[in-house]
Amino acid sequence: MAIIGGLDVHRAQITYDCVDTETGEVMRGQVRPATRLALRGWLEARFEGSQDVKLAVEGCTGWRFVVEELQRAGVEPHLAEPADTSAARGRKKRAKTDRTDARLLRDLLSQERLPESWIPPAHVQEVRILARSYLALVAERRAWRQRVHAQLYHQGVPGIAALLTCEGRARLEAAELSPAGRRAVDIALHMVAAIEQELAPLKTQLEQLSARQPGARALDALFGIGPLTAIVIWAELGDCQRFRRSDQVVRLAGLDVTVWSSDGKRSAGHLARQGPAALRWALYEAAMTSTRETSPDHDYYQSVHERLSGKRAVLSVARKLARRCYHTLRELGDAALAPPEEPMHQAA
């Protein structure tokens, strides 16, 4: 018995639309609540003993536990790329519902037109979670520091460049602020301190993982890429053997330039900014080293800087780095995606 279906995942329920390709029987309904145990029970009740079952799910929030349960039940999972899946729907002729979304996934899968995404192994997903948590904390720390600067400017206090240094703290203490303004600044500084307590061990953990993972170690050897950016790039790129060209890695990072044109009108190009924001961050940070005279890309950076601008020059180097990372990981083959090696314990 061959079964093909689509799953539309929401926080409250999972809507399914499946068809038996031999008998033509259609199964539609919902799994409530949308939890791991509820889905596991539904899979066991519906597909236990089935030999050939393929189910598609969009790569939105919640896809991980769905794919893991499908694999556990012996079902072949297919992860659909959300933007391309939406484009495959075409112009909407009727209201969009959970049932129509599940039906679309089923139809695309049965017609072999499903825009599939790569399903990362569990150890890659775990590193991604750590890396994205680190970047979220960095962004949150930046936001709290900006609140301090905004409050100082709002109350007419001269700007303080280094807030967290001894000199900066002294100037903050001496600043003429209203009681509420002083309270707001104290809260912001307290939040910054709390975030930094979480950042330090998280950064250490990521760097240790980078030192124990073959692919990340190979990336770390490239000029400009350090242990932290190496593990982020490795986790976000994943299996580079699934790409045919290095340009596909640039597109994955959202560093490609998109241009819209219609007849004689043509808009200026701009970054696509699609794909993992963490990957763009890591490549841009690594490319910033191209401004150094010791960088092998310094001459290229200088030439682009003179023609265009400094930021666009850095972005150009970031694209070159993305291609280097692609070739480096492809040359490693399967070893590039191996789980991090176990840490070596020193003898007592």
Phi, psi and omega in degrees: 000126179252125181237133177235136182204172178231146179238126176254114190262129172227169182294328184271326185205164173242117180269132181237151176217107185235153178222139173274112186291345180271316183262341183082003180291133181251135178241122178230149178165197182224149173254118180232138349285170181277073180235167181298315183293320179295318179294321180299316178297320179295317180296318180294321181287324186272319193240012178296124181091352179286141185269322187228096180233127178234126179232139181250144178218142179288150181278053177257179181306129180106351184293334187297308184292330178294312180296319180297320179288326176297315179296321179297325182274001180081015178269141179278112182273148176227123183260120184266139176285120189301313184295315180291327177295318178297321179294326180292341178292329182080192180292135183287127177255349179208174183299139178277125180228171177298322181294318180291327177294316178295320179295320178299315179299319179296316181295316180296321179293317181291330180270002181058037178244009183291123177285097190274144173255156178286137177263107183291147172297164185300320183291331176288320178297322180295318178293322177300317180298316180296315182295317181289329175294320178299313181293327176295320178293321178298317179294321180293320177298317179299320181296319180292322177294323177295327177296322178296311180300320180295320180293321178297315181293322181298331182255015172075023179269135178303147182297146178240111186293307184256089185293325191265001176278168179299318179295318179296319178298319180296319179292326177294319179297325182274352184294143180273101182236153173290163179304317180291322178295319177298319179296318180297319179293318179297319178298315181298317179294323177296319179293321178298317180296319180295320180294319181294331175295328177276328183293316186301306180293329179292319177296319178298318180298317180294320180292325177293321176296321180298322181289339184257000182250124185302317181295317179294323178297321179294322178291325180298336180285344179284141182297131177097339181262125178254182182302318182292309180294330180296314182290328178292313179298316180301314183292322184281326178286319180070220184281104182285350178289347178278349178265143178269331183223157180291335178298332179292330177290320177299318179293320178302321181285349182075022180264001178282153182264126179256142180228130176255130179222146177214114182057241183269355182263135182220121180280157177293145181290151177211161181296141179294322181055031174258154182097185186295123177295328180297323179292318177298318179300313184295317180293321179293317178299318179294322182289338179299337178289348179293344178287346179282147180291337180280353182289137176294343180259012186296319181296318178296318178300316182297318182294319178290322179300318181291325181279322187240266180200169182296317182294318180291331176293318178296319179297323178295319177293324179299323177294319177298319179295321179300319179292321178296318179299320179301310182293323180297314182288325178294322180295331178286337180071220183295333181296337182295333184256008182297150176298153177303140180292151179294139180295145179276125181267131178286142179290143180288000000 
